[in-house]
Amino acid sequence: MEFLPRVIDGRLSRWLRGHPAVRLEGPRDCGKTTTALQHAGSAVHLDAHPGMPELAQLDPDRILTGTAPHLVDEWRLAPSLWPQITSRLGDQPLPGRYLLASSATPLEYRHRTREAAQLPVLRMRTMTLSERLGVEPQVSLAGLAYGDRVTGIRSRLSYTQLAEHAVRGGWPQLLDADTDAAISYNVSYLHSLAHTDLKTLVMTRHQPDRITDLLTSLARHTAADVSLAGLGHDTPAGLGRDTVRSYLDALDRLHAWEPQPAWQPPLRTRARLRHRPRAHLADPALACAALGYDADRLADDPGQFAAIFTAMVIHDLRVYLEGTGAQLYHYRDETGLAIDAIIEYPDGRWAALQTSLGAHHAVDAEIALETLRDDRLDLEQVGQPRYLAVITGGTRATTTRNRTHTIPLATLTA
């Protein structure tokens, strides 16, 4: 695969200079190996042939020896390597010794190794909209945090083109594929998740059809609040909470779904906060595939497209914030006020972003942001926001007199 520069490259390079090892994790086929090889001095691929995991058991030195940074790709296939890796790092904690890439987290690693939390993890995701377009983005998320204004900036991406990108997804290998082939790939990806990938990860009976039903339920709840019971009731078989929890845990370890937690700030009113996370699959295109949407059908259904667009924004924000220490939440209270994205920075400051598929709804989104700031939050405790922004599927970026930004998603970067 041709190397495609990604937002994560700069952060991975810096982390390798500052840590003895870095874990690069993310969903299958998001481009981890291609990216990791650009930063590695040597590499071994444990998925190269079926005998590699056995070799790792028999001769770990052969697997773990190489020019630094030494890439151990899909190390999850031989979790017994972990004590060997930590031992070597303890003996020689030099920066950039190992780069450990994986598309899943082994259960025994997550639960039995205290050192697991000591190695920094960069989560890689599929490509953002601006990465796919191959154009230089014009609005920096970091710049917004330091007071940049946005004026005179435009996106050339039309409503129909945005729908095409939504159903295609950000898989690097699909950049040159036609839209029908991309949709077929996403359908196949879902099938593999249910029938193959989860087979060794679920703690309950492996039932591919029921996993497929759960994936479809997650797709229907894209960018919406979810509960275990609600997801289970939404499936034809009425999955129980424990079964849903087991499947979601396995999907989480495969990086195939990524819930968005609810923000719990101090309020100035008596309105009660909602606590449920929002549902997001690894790429919004997987939700489109699960629901049977092609570009035309999605474009003709603005209600569903609005949810998918919100998921596209959350996906891209996560890419841009990865490795910065910032956390991404959503806000919802009992009055019905809902804010799609709350960024909480490491210093405790915050920003709020609302999505609006069409620019004609941007005013309503701006009102919701101002209501959060002026009527809901206890600003004496949380402070003023670093910025408020409406991310749109439109073409024009502006900053209003009260410094709320309207930004087309296609123009946004880290």
Phi and psi in degrees as a GROMACS rama.xvg file:
@    title "Ramachandran Plot"
@    xaxis  label "Phi"
@    yaxis  label "Psi"
@TYPE xy
-64.4906  138.006  GLU-2
-71.5707  129.913  PHE-3
-117.413  117.376  LEU-4
-57.5593  137.694  PRO-5
-126.968  159.608  ARG-6
-56.6208  -34.9753  VAL-7
-71.5665  -15.6188  ILE-8
-59.0327  -47.2139  ASP-9
-62.3412  -40.2203  GLY-10
-70.1216  -38.9966  ARG-11
-63.439  -41.7952  LEU-12
-61.2998  -44.5717  SER-13
-65.6854  -41.0849  ARG-14
-65.7413  -37.448  TRP-15
-66.3168  -28.9776  LEU-16
-75.9628  -17.8934  ARG-17
-113.712  -7.11148  GLY-18
-133.566  147.094  HIS-19
-65.5893  -27.2322  PRO-20
-152.482  151.485  ALA-21
-133.082  135.61  VAL-22
-95.704  127.975  ARG-23
-111.594  111.339  LEU-24
-124.041  153.563  GLU-25
170.059  171.409  GLY-26
-64.0643  152.743  PRO-27
-53.6452  136.224  ARG-28
73.8229  15.5198  ASP-29
-83.1399  -6.44429  CYS-30
108.923  14.5115  GLY-31
-60.087  -49.0468  LYS-32
-63.6202  -45.5342  THR-33
-59.9019  -44.2754  THR-34
-67.2104  -45.578  THR-35
-60.8402  -37.4232  ALA-36
-64.3727  -25.2843  LEU-37
-70.2458  -19.824  GLN-38
-108.893  -5.73744  HIS-39
-94.4571  146.604  ALA-40
-89.1642  -22.8763  GLY-41
-157.218  167.375  SER-42
-154.48  148.563  ALA-43
-134.423  137.616  VAL-44
-114.563  109.432  HIS-45
-73.6636  -9.60585  LEU-46
-101.032  14.2824  ASP-47
-66.6176  -38.7289  ALA-48
-157.759  161.647  HIS-49
-60.7641  -20.6949  PRO-50
-82.6163  -8.38187  GLY-51
-64.0745  -44.0445  MET-52
-60.3647  -35.7175  PRO-53
-66.918  -40.9818  GLU-54
-60.5286  -37.7764  LEU-55
-62.3031  -33.0295  ALA-56
-72.2038  -42.5867  GLN-57
-76.9184  -38.077  LEU-58
-143.997  73.6723  ASP-59
-60.4577  -28.0869  PRO-60
-60.2778  -38.0403  ASP-61
-63.8655  -34.1002  ARG-62
-77.711  -36.839  ILE-63
-98.7374  4.08451  LEU-64
-102.097  130.567  THR-65
172.456  171.306  GLY-66
-67.4792  131.879  THR-67
-75.6303  147.94  ALA-68
-68.0975  128.996  PRO-69
-92.238  116.844  HIS-70
-83.6674  124.286  LEU-71
-109.588  101.044  VAL-72
-87.905  133.273  ASP-73
55.2296  47.797  GLU-74
-62.2073  -16.2938  TRP-75
-58.1129  -23.8354  ARG-76
-72.2973  -13.3561  LEU-77
-139.081  68.4457  ALA-78
-61.5573  -15.1728  PRO-79
-65.4268  -14.7951  SER-80
-69.0063  -21.5977  LEU-81
-57.7676  -47.4994  TRP-82
-59.9669  -34.472  PRO-83
-65.6225  -40.9108  GLN-84
-65.6854  -47.2633  ILE-85
-65.0775  -33.7631  THR-86
-64.1932  -44.0741  SER-87
-65.6791  -39.2295  ARG-88
-68.0181  -33.4294  LEU-89
-67.4563  -36.493  GLY-90
-73.6383  -38.3726  ASP-91
-138.465  83.5639  GLN-92
-80.0584  53.8169  PRO-93
-82.1449  148.897  LEU-94
-63.2726  143.162  PRO-95
68.0426  34.8207  GLY-96
-77.2381  -44.0729  ARG-97
-130.979  144.793  TYR-98
-123.329  114.55  LEU-99
-109.576  109.474  LEU-100
-105.01  143.291  ALA-101
-159.93  145.236  SER-102
-101.177  7.0322  SER-103
-158.627  155.733  ALA-104
-106.402  115.777  THR-105
-60.8192  139.66  PRO-106
-61.3627  -42.5109  LEU-107
-66.0265  -31.1682  GLU-108
-67.9324  -45.4192  TYR-109
-67.3349  -35.94  ARG-110
-97.6805  -19.2179  HIS-111
-116.382  -4.30176  ARG-112
-115.33  114.674  THR-113
-66.3568  -29.085  ARG-114
-72.5488  -8.39925  GLU-115
-56.389  -38.8607  ALA-116
-79.1657  -7.01272  ALA-117
-87.2534  -19.1129  GLN-118
-94.0572  130.816  LEU-119
-66.7308  145.233  PRO-120
-119.794  125.995  VAL-121
-103.899  125.846  LEU-122
-96.0821  121.28  ARG-123
-97.2107  140.851  MET-124
-124.15  178.72  ARG-125
-66.8708  172.001  THR-126
-69.7962  143.626  MET-127
-74.7572  169.586  THR-128
-61.3077  -44.1862  LEU-129
-69.0002  -33.7139  SER-130
-64.4167  -40.2195  GLU-131
-66.3359  -38.3025  ARG-132
-70.8549  -23.1357  LEU-133
69.1291  24.1109  GLY-134
-113.578  158.425  VAL-135
-76.6774  114.252  GLU-136
-64.4196  155.279  PRO-137
-111.085  -12.1135  GLN-138
-123.017  123.014  VAL-139
-98.0103  129.878  SER-140
-61.3114  -40.4146  LEU-141
-65.5769  -38.0298  ALA-142
-64.0095  -39.2132  GLY-143
-58.6084  -39.5374  LEU-144
-64.8679  -21.6513  ALA-145
-108.805  19.0861  TYR-146
97.2558  10.1422  GLY-147
-61.7964  146.475  ASP-148
-101.469  159.304  ARG-149
-126.377  112.538  VAL-150
-141.682  149.094  THR-151
68.2085  21.7454  GLY-152
-108.711  135.096  ILE-153
-134.629  151.218  ARG-154
-109.929  141.361  SER-155
-93.2112  2.13594  ARG-156
-78.5395  121.78  LEU-157
-83.0308  169.769  SER-158
-58.2716  -44.8516  TYR-159
-65.7984  -41.4995  THR-160
-64.9711  -36.8338  GLN-161
-63.0086  -40.2791  LEU-162
-62.8348  -38.7025  ALA-163
-63.759  -43.0937  GLU-164
-65.3061  -34.0519  HIS-165
-63.0741  -41.857  ALA-166
-84.6376  -18.465  VAL-167
-79.2839  -46.7623  ARG-168
88.0859  178.226  GLY-169
-106.194  25.6272  GLY-170
-70.3791  125.053  TRP-171
-56.4842  -36.7529  PRO-172
-71.4906  -7.00321  GLN-173
-99.2016  3.21118  LEU-174
-58.542  -36.9375  LEU-175
-101.065  3.26502  ASP-176
-82.759  153.884  ALA-177
-77.1598  167.073  ASP-178
-64.1244  -38.7657  THR-179
-62.6835  -41.6953  ASP-180
-65.4589  -37.2524  ALA-181
-65.293  -41.7103  ALA-182
-63.2072  -42.4782  ILE-183
-61.3945  -38.5727  SER-184
-61.1787  -44.6375  TYR-185
-65.7696  -37.9472  ASN-186
-62.449  -43.6636  VAL-187
-64.5545  -36.6412  SER-188
-62.1314  -44.9659  TYR-189
-61.8525  -41.3628  LEU-190
-61.6454  -43.177  HIS-191
-65.6798  -39.3641  SER-192
-55.8256  -50.0339  LEU-193
-72.736  -39.0883  ALA-194
-96.2854  -24.5963  HIS-195
-123.906  -56.612  THR-196
-62.3342  -38.9589  ASP-197
-84.5262  -6.51389  LEU-198
-57.7875  -40.7322  LYS-199
-96.4389  2.69716  THR-200
-108.493  -26.9195  LEU-201
-73.4896  142.128  VAL-202
-90.4459  -4.93279  MET-203
-113.878  -175.316  THR-204
-60.0727  133.714  ARG-205
-79.6945  111.758  HIS-206
-126.904  92.8601  GLN-207
-54.7447  -39.3429  PRO-208
-64.0485  -37.7005  ASP-209
-73.7541  -32.8013  ARG-210
-64.6399  -41.39  ILE-211
-60.095  -42.138  THR-212
-60.7794  -40.3605  ASP-213
-67.459  -40.5619  LEU-214
-61.1288  -38.9722  LEU-215
-66.3888  -38.9647  THR-216
-64  -42.2994  SER-217
-61.0867  -38.9388  LEU-218
-63.7208  -42.2818  ALA-219
-63.8696  -28.2491  ARG-220
-99.2931  19.0394  HIS-221
-51.7164  127.625  THR-222
62.8052  21.5731  ALA-223
-120.475  156.493  ALA-224
-64.878  140.622  ASP-225
-135.955  156.281  VAL-226
-134.046  161.164  SER-227
-59.4333  -45.6128  LEU-228
-64.7268  -42.4187  ALA-229
-63.8553  -42.1981  GLY-230
-64.0666  -41.8295  LEU-231
-63.979  -43.2797  GLY-232
-66.8091  -23.421  HIS-233
-80.318  -7.6214  ASP-234
-93.6661  151.882  THR-235
-58.0648  -34.8314  PRO-236
-86.4205  -6.7448  ALA-237
63.3258  61.3758  GLY-238
-60.6145  140.725  LEU-239
-75.313  163.355  GLY-240
-59.0689  -42.8505  ARG-241
-65.5386  -38.668  ASP-242
-66.288  -45.1532  THR-243
-59.6166  -44.2743  VAL-244
-61.1389  -41.8436  ARG-245
-64.5437  -44.7037  SER-246
-65.3098  -42.2153  TYR-247
-65.1829  -37.0015  LEU-248
-62.4178  -43.0291  ASP-249
-66.3019  -41.7541  ALA-250
-62.8394  -35.1501  LEU-251
-65.6415  -42.81  ASP-252
-68.8544  -21.8749  ARG-253
-88.7545  -0.269894  LEU-254
59.2622  30.0353  HIS-255
-91.3899  -18.7956  ALA-256
-140.238  151.519  TRP-257
-143.667  93.3666  GLU-258
-64.3257  149.357  PRO-259
-107.399  110.203  GLN-260
-70.103  159.759  PRO-261
-86.0695  139.635  ALA-262
-76.6826  141.092  TRP-263
-125.541  67.5975  GLN-264
-84.3936  163.453  PRO-265
-70.9563  136.382  PRO-266
-109.155  158.201  LEU-267
-96.8773  -4.57086  ARG-268
-116.51  177.099  THR-269
-92.4714  5.50651  ARG-270
-61.3332  132.573  ALA-271
-86.1955  142.338  ARG-272
-83.4259  149.12  LEU-273
-92.2545  146.579  ARG-274
-112.858  -8.28702  HIS-275
-71.8396  143.649  ARG-276
-74.5999  165.437  PRO-277
-99.9922  148.206  ARG-278
-89.7327  132.432  ALA-279
-145.424  124.304  HIS-280
-78.5571  168.945  LEU-281
-57.6907  -33.2403  ALA-282
-141.161  134.067  ASP-283
-56.4308  -24.4286  PRO-284
-63.9899  -27.8225  ALA-285
-65.7333  -36.7237  LEU-286
-65.4676  -41.3366  ALA-287
-60.6473  -42.681  CYS-288
-65.3201  -41.448  ALA-289
-63.4351  -31.3194  ALA-290
-94.9022  -0.598962  LEU-291
76.8811  28.2751  GLY-292
-93.3392  128.663  TYR-293
-99.4405  -177.635  ASP-294
-63.3245  -41.9108  ALA-295
-66.139  -45.6762  ASP-296
-64.4129  -38.6151  ARG-297
-66.6591  -43.4173  LEU-298
-62.6187  -30.6627  ALA-299
-82.5195  -3.10483  ASP-300
-123.833  77.6756  ASP-301
-57.4384  -31.8923  PRO-302
-63.8342  -48.7855  GLY-303
-68.1298  -38.7117  GLN-304
-61.8255  -36.7058  PHE-305
-61.0387  -40.7109  ALA-306
-66.8878  -43.0661  ALA-307
-64.2641  -39.0324  ILE-308
-64.3292  -41.4337  PHE-309
-58.235  -42.4554  THR-310
-63.6171  -36.0585  ALA-311
-62.5798  -41.9511  MET-312
-64.1283  -47.38  VAL-313
-61.5701  -42.5929  ILE-314
-56.4637  -49.4487  HIS-315
-69.0706  -38.1489  ASP-316
-60.251  -40.0439  LEU-317
-62.7004  -39.4934  ARG-318
-61.8878  -45.2139  VAL-319
-70.5154  -27.178  TYR-320
-92.4518  -14.3058  LEU-321
-57.4814  130.549  GLU-322
84.1842  -1.06405  GLY-323
-93.7327  -13.7432  THR-324
89.514  -6.29863  GLY-325
-78.3755  150.551  ALA-326
-114.547  146.934  GLN-327
-115.076  124.719  LEU-328
-126.993  176.381  TYR-329
-124.357  164.775  HIS-330
-124.565  136.793  TYR-331
-154.13  136.043  ARG-332
-125.744  176.573  ASP-333
-69.6622  -14.2996  GLU-334
-78.5624  -9.36187  THR-335
98.779  -5.41093  GLY-336
-67.342  123.633  LEU-337
-132.066  130.673  ALA-338
-118.275  129.105  ILE-339
-70.3327  -33.1402  ASP-340
-145.993  126.302  ALA-341
-118.874  120.862  ILE-342
-97.8988  123.473  ILE-343
-109.973  115.793  GLU-344
-82.8852  161.06  TYR-345
-57.5372  -27.1455  PRO-346
-84.0846  4.72389  ASP-347
92.5989  -11.6803  GLY-348
-75.7746  169.336  ARG-349
-145.708  163.833  TRP-350
-142.219  155.056  ALA-351
-127.131  137.586  ALA-352
-132.984  136.207  LEU-353
-116.65  146.095  GLN-354
-100.467  150.147  THR-355
-150.883  108.718  SER-356
-56.7418  -43.1597  LEU-357
-109.978  144.597  GLY-358
-62.2501  -22.3173  ALA-359
-70.9818  -13.97  HIS-360
-99.9557  5.17143  HIS-361
-64.4018  -33.2992  ALA-362
-64.6738  -43.22  VAL-363
-61.3995  -39.8096  ASP-364
-65.0294  -39.3171  ALA-365
-64.9186  -38.808  GLU-366
-62.9691  -41.0366  ILE-367
-62.4555  -41.7037  ALA-368
-63.8962  -42.317  LEU-369
-69.2976  -32.5607  GLU-370
-64.8713  -42.2968  THR-371
-57.8655  -48.5663  LEU-372
-69.6851  -46.3073  ARG-373
-89.3704  -26.9392  ASP-374
-115.242  -21.5921  ASP-375
-105.567  -49.6022  ARG-376
-81.6522  146.84  LEU-377
-83.9319  92.7571  ASP-378
-69.0161  -19.1186  LEU-379
-65.4679  -27.6149  GLU-380
-95.7777  -42.3296  GLN-381
-93.4048  -16.8089  VAL-382
79.4167  171.361  GLY-383
-71.4277  149.451  GLN-384
-67.7605  149.442  PRO-385
-67.2142  -34.0136  ARG-386
-168.315  162.013  TYR-387
-120.398  140.465  LEU-388
-148.518  145.885  ALA-389
-110.217  120.086  VAL-390
-97.3422  122.804  ILE-391
-119.674  165.111  THR-392
-92.5416  9.63506  GLY-393
-80.0068  -161.772  GLY-394
-118.927  -7.65066  THR-395
-124.277  135.317  ARG-396
-106.091  137.104  ALA-397
-144.887  163.71  THR-398
-126.639  123.754  THR-399
-77.7279  173.186  THR-400
-63.6837  -27.9655  ARG-401
-92.6669  16.1168  ASN-402
68.1307  30.2849  ARG-403
-93.012  128.845  THR-404
-94.5336  144.528  HIS-405
-115.975  122.521  THR-406
-135.187  122.371  ILE-407
-64.5787  136.176  PRO-408
-56.9186  -36.198  LEU-409
-65.4722  -16.7563  ALA-410
-97.3962  -0.228855  THR-411
-94.6558  143.146  LEU-412
-145.01  -174.969  THR-413
